[in-house]
Amino acid sequence: MVETWPSLWAESALPLKPWAQLQLTCRARLATLEFQLLKDGVALEHVRLDFPAIAHQFVLGEVTRDNRGLYHCRAGLGSGWTQLSGLVEVTGTEPLPPPRLSAEPVSWITPGLNSTLRCRAAWHSATFLLRREGDQASPVVAEGGEDGEATFPVHRAGNYSCSYQTHAAGSLSVPSDTVTIEELAVPPPPALEFRGEDARVLRPGERASLQCVAPVSSADFELRRRGEALRVPMSSTSPDRVFLGLNWAEADGGPYTCRYRPLRAEVAWSADSAPVQLVRSDGSLPAPDLSADPAGPRPVPGSLLRLRCRTPRLGLLVALEREDARGRRLLALLRPAHAEAEFELRDVSVADSANYSCIYVDPELPFVGSAPSARLQLRVDGDPVPPCPGPPPAPRLRVLGPPVTPGRDAVLRCEGSVPGVVFELLRAGEEEAVVSASSASAAADLVLTAAGSGHAGNYSCRYRAWGPVAFESPWSDPVELQVAGS
């Protein structure tokens, strides 16, 4: 997604009196004819210029009871508006509001690789001070730029906070929240996983593609099998990850791990990722038998379903596969102590409607595996052929926190029963969702940015999926969002 939000900062003509003769500058990413200032979530001044400009200044003057509040701005973009800027808190009192402190690119250091702390305030050309908890020495000082931020290289672990002042003789702001920097012997492990839909049992001639994702950008990567580095084709679309290709002839089952080493730094290789096992089967061994407990093709939504794969003997690796409109996918891999592997599907829902089968492979004989079991067809809340599942249970919606302060974000949590779906928030009386968000879990926090009095009202939520099994839940019971003062 392309970032469109502008920057907003405060500036006073009298640095020793920061709330006197105050003006707010809204800076867009592209030249535009229109700017708009919002206070406490409500649109105020709408400016249309004669000529395109990158920035516009909104003059507040002396801060009084009438103009105190939480400010955002936005800029014209095409026939609409950009996203909202960050928040500027105008209190009219001292100490000034706290800045924000963040670690980049990571919140750890290791021999040869340091971190950077970025302190950002909503004030133009402020002076920033960084403190480390427990240090008796004076804080580190840095001058902020027009963007209202300063960076500090970090060479020691500890708990850090920052503050700022608008003049050398001025008072310090409230300190930021604390950021912890850890010291590690080696960089932490990356994540190794199948790429896209490649988590499946490999048949003769098929290729597998893995991706290794590091917590830093610009790194060297290495794929390893049982501790030995491998030479495999690598490609990338992002500096923090690499795609690793394995074909049938090259790849034994593994397990495989990967590691990385940041570029342009004398840093040791990272710890190894968690292992990934490839499952390959030539289909030459007899098929196993797959059964469900409770039996039947229509499990009760929300129940526990056990799928049992019976194999000819002990010592085999057993895989459970799911097949749906997107193809085959490896769900789980077990090495049972007996001649039967038991897989559990917990809290089954419409998303589990699919065909299931299992296979086994002999870990002592590379490439040798069974034919798949007969397919076990499961349909939750729907007709078995074609798969037309009914709706899953309605979600639950609740407002997080106390009544919302005007100008701050309102967060509503939608809790469903199916992971990996899209959640939508609807306001009573409207037809289109005001917020939508994808979530890998069965819940999502739906955020109304800079909520104002106009956001107060009743809301409902639902969740939906477009594939491989398309469905949408009923709307939740409505809840009331209260905005203070509305």
N, C-alpha and C positions, 0 to 999 in steps of 0.2 A: 504494500500500500504506500502511495506517495504521501509524504507528510506535507500538509498544507497550512498547519496552524501558524499564526504569526507570533512574534515576540511582543511582550508588554513589559515596560519598566517605568519606574517612578524617578523623578528628578526634581530637585528643589533649587531655586535660584539662591537660596541661603543655606549652604551645607551645614552650618551650625544650628540651623533651625529647620530640620528636614521636612516638617509639615507646613512650613510657610511657603507661599507662592509655588504650590505643587503642580506639576504637570505630568501626565501619563503619555508615553510615546508608544504607539502601536506600529510595529515594523512588519511588513508583509514579506513573503518570500519572492513574490513577483510584483511588478508595478501594477497598480490598480487605481480605479477612480473612486472606490467606495471604502469607507471604514466605519465601524460601528463600535461604540463602547457600551458595555453591559455592567450594571451594578446590582449586586445581590440577585443575579440570575435574570434580571429584567433589562431589556434593551432600552438604552437612553438615547444618546446622540447619534444620529445617522448623518454622516458627512459624505457629500458627493462633490468631487473635485472637478475642476475644469480640465486638468491635465493629469495623466497617470503619475503616481508617486509610489515610492517604496514605503514611506512612513508618514504618519500624521500625528500631531500633538494635540491632546485634549487637555485644556487648561482647567484645573480644579480650583486654583488659588488657595486661600487659607482653608485648612481643613477644619470643618465645623461639624456639629451634630448632623447636619443635613447631608453632607457628602461623605461621611465615613461609611465604609462598607467593603465588600469584596468585589473586585473589578476583574473583568475579562474583556478582550476585544476580539474582533474578527474583521476580515478583509473581504472585499468582493472577489468572486472567482466565477467567471462565466456569467451565468444568469442567477447565481446563488451566492452563498457565502462559504468561506473556509471553515475549518474546525475552529473551536475557541482557543485562544491563547492560554498560557499558564495564568495562575492566579496572582494578583497583586492585592495585598491586604492593606487598606488605608485605615489606620486606627486613630491617628492624631495624637497618640501618646508614645512615650518612651518607657522602657527600651523598645527598639524597633522589632518587628516580627522576625522569627527565626529564618535563616537561609536553609537550603537543601544541600545535603552532602551525599555524594555517591562515589563509588569506587569504579575505576576503569583500567583495563578491560575486565579485571577480575578482583575479587576481594581477598587475594592471597599473594604472598611473595615466596620466592624460592631462590636458591643461589643462582645468580645470573639474570633473574627476571624480577623487576620491581613493579609495583602498582602505582596508580595515580589517583588522587582524591580530587574531585571537582566540587567546589563550593559555589552555589549559585544563589543570588539574592535578586529581588525585584527592584534594585536601585542601580542607577547609572553610575559607573566609575566609582564604586565603593572600594574601600580597603578591607581585605579579608585577613583573618587570623585563624590559624590552625593549631589546635591543642591536642596533645596526646595525654591520655589519662595517666596520672602518676608522675609526669615529668615536672621537675622543678624549674626547668629552663623557661625562658621567655617563649611565647608562641611564635610560630613561623608566620611571617607577614608577606602578603602578595597584593599587588594592585590589580583590581579588576578592570576589565575592559568595558567597552560600550555595551557588550552583551550581558553585563552584570554578573560575571563569574570569574573565578580564578582557579588554577590547577596547582596541585602540590605533589611532587614526586615523593613516594613513600618507600623507605628502606628498612623500616622496623615494624614488627608486628605490634598490635596494641589496639586500644579503643580510642577513636578520634572523634572530635567535634570541631565545628568552625563557627565563627561569628563574623560580623562586619560592622563598619562604622562609615558614616558619610563624610567625616572630617577627622583629622588627627586629634583634635580636641573634643570631638563628639563622644557621646556614650556608646558603648557596645550594644549590639542587638542581643536578643535572646539567642542562646546557642542552638545549633542544629541538633537533630537526633544523632545519636552515636552510631558510627560505622566501625565495625570490627575488621581488622586486617589480620589474617592468620599467616603463620610462617610454616611452610611445608618443606620436607626434605626433597621431594620431587613433585612435579605438577600432578594434580589429581587425575584420575582416569577419564578417558573419553567414554562415549556410548557407542557400542557396536550393535547394529540391528540390521534386519533385512530391509532392503529398499522397496518401498511401495508395496506391491502385492507379491513380492518374491518370497515371502515366508510360506513355502510349500514343500511337499515331498518332491524331490527331483527324479524324473524319469530319464531313461537313456536319451542323450542328445540335448537335454535342457541345460540352461545356464542359470546360475544364481548371481545376484548382485547384492552386496552388502554395503552399508554406509557407516563410516566412522565419523562421529561428530565430536569436536573438541570444544572446550569452554573458551578458547581464544581464537582470534583470527590469525591467518597467515602462519601455518605450521607445516612441518614435514610429517608424513604419516607412514605407518608401517603395519602391515598385516602379518600376524604370527599364528603359527600352528604348533601347538604343544611346545611353545618357547622358541621356535625357529622362525626367523624372518623369511617371508615369501616374496617372490617377484611376480606380481600380478598386474594386469592392466588397471590403471587408475585414471579417473576423470573427476571433474569438480565443477559445480555451478556457484559455489560460495567459498570464501577463504577459510571458513571454519569447519569444512567437511570434505570428505573424499568418497567417491564411489569405487568399489572394488569388485572386479568381475571374476567369476570362477565358472569354468565349464565342467561338464560331466567327467571328462577324462582326467582333469587336473585335481579335482576336489575329492579328497576323502572326507569322511564325516567331521573331522576336527577332533576336539573343539578348537575354534578360532578365537583369537583376541586381536585387538589393535592397540596402538599407542601413538603418541604424537610428541613432537619437539618444536617449541616456538621458534620461528625464523628470527634471524638477526639477533640472537642472544645465545650466550654460552650457557645453555641450560641442559640438564640431563633429560633423557627420555622420561615421559610420564609413566605412572603406574599403568598396568594393563587394564583394559576394559573387562567387564564381565564376559564370560565365554559365550559363544554362539555355536550351536551344533547344527550341522547340515545333515539332512536325512535323504539318502538316495536309495532307490529301489528299482531293480530290473524286472520285478514282477515274476520271478521264476519260482518262488516258493508258494506253497498252498495258502489260500486266503484265510485270514482269521474270521472269527464270528463276533459281530457287534450287537449288543442288546441294550435296552434302556430299562431303568428302574426308577420310578414306576413305568411299567410297560405301556405302550400305546403311542400314537403319533401326536397327541394333543396334550402336552403337559400343562398343569395349572400355572397361570402367571404368578410369579413370585415364589414358586416352589424350588426345591433342590432336585435336580435331575442327575442321576448317575449313569454314565455310559460305560459299559464294561466290554473290553476287547479281550477275547479268549484266544490264546496262541498255542501252538503245538508243544512248546517246552519252555523251560526256564532260560534266563540269561539273554533274553532278546530285548531290543530297543523298540518301544511301541509308540506310534504316532497317531494322533487324532487329526483328521482333516475335515474341513467344512467346505461345502460347495454351494455357491449361490450364483446370482447373475453376474458377479464380478469374477467368477472362476473359483479355483481351488486355493485354500489357504490352510497352512499348518497352524493348528490351535495349541497343541500341547505335546510334550514328549516325556515319556516315563520309561524307567528301567525297573520293572516290578520284581519283587522277590519271588513271586509265584508265576504261574502260567496264565495270569489274567491281570490286565491293567485297568484301573478304575479312574475315569475322568469325571470331574464334577462341573456341572453348569449351575451356578448359584443364581437365585432370584431370576429365573428365566422370564423372558419378556418377548414381545413381538420381534425384537431384534435378533433373537436366537432362531427364528424360523429359517430353516435351511436343510440341506441334505448332509448327513455325516457318514464318514467311513473311517476305518482304521487300517493300518498296515504294520508290519513288523520287519525289522532288519536285523541281520546277524552282525554285531559289531566286530567280530573276528574275521569276517569275510567281506572286504570292501566291495561295493556295488551290488551285493546280493541282498534281495529283499522279497517280500511277498507281493502277491496281487492284492488289491484293496478288498476289504470286506464288502458284502452287499450294503447298499446305501440304506441308511436309516433316516426316514423323512420325518422331520418335526415341524409342526405348525402350531404356533401359539396364538390363540384367539382368532382363528381364521379357517377358511376352507383349504383342504390339503392340495387340491389341484384345480386351477392354478393358485399359487400362493397369494391370497388376498386377505391378509390378516386384519382383524378388527383393531380398534384403537387401544393403546395401552392405557393404564390408569392415569387419571389427571394428576398433575404435579401439585405441589404446595408452594405458595408464595408468602414470603415474609419480608418486612422492612428491617434492615440491619441498623442498629443504633437508635438513639433518641430522635425526636423531631428534628428535621434537617434545618441547619442554619442557612438562610438565604445566601446564595452564591457558592455554597459548597456542594460537593457531589452527593447525590442520594443513591444508595445501594440497596437493591432488592434482590434477594436470593430466591431463585426458582429451583426447587428440589423435585426431581422426577425419579423414575425407576429404571431408566435405560441410559447407559453411558454412550459417548460418542455421537451426540446428537446436536441439533441447533435449537437454542432456546430463544423464545420471542416474548417481548413485553408489550402489552396492549393497554392503552388507557381507555376507560369507559367512555363510550360515545364516539370513539374513533374506529376506523376500519383497518388502518395499516399499523403494523408494529412500530413502536417508537424506538426500541432497542432490540437487536438480535446479537447472539454470541454463540460460537461453537465451543463445545466443551468435551474433553476426553472422559470426564467423569459423568455421574448422573445428576449433577447440579451445576449451576452457573450463577455468578454475581452479575446482575444487569445494572449498569450505571447510567444514571441521568446526570450529565455533566452540568455543573453550575446551576443547580436547581433553584428556581425562583417561585414566587407565589403562584405563577401560572402552571407550575407542575403539580400543585396539590390536587388530590383527587383519588379516585379508585382505579386500581390496576389489577390485571390478571396476566397469567403467563401460560405458555404451553411449550412443548418440545416436539420436534419433527425430524424426519430423515427422508432423504430422497433415494437412497439405495444402500446396499443391495435390496433391502426390503423397505419399500416406501410406506410411511405411516405418519400420522400426527395425533397427538394426544388431545383430549378435551381441554378447554381452558380451566385453569385453577379457579377456586373461589376467589372473589375479589378481596383485596386489602386496601386500606386507606393510607395514602402517603400524606403526612402532615409536614408542612413547611412553616417554621416559626414565623408568626406575624401575619399569616394568611388567613 
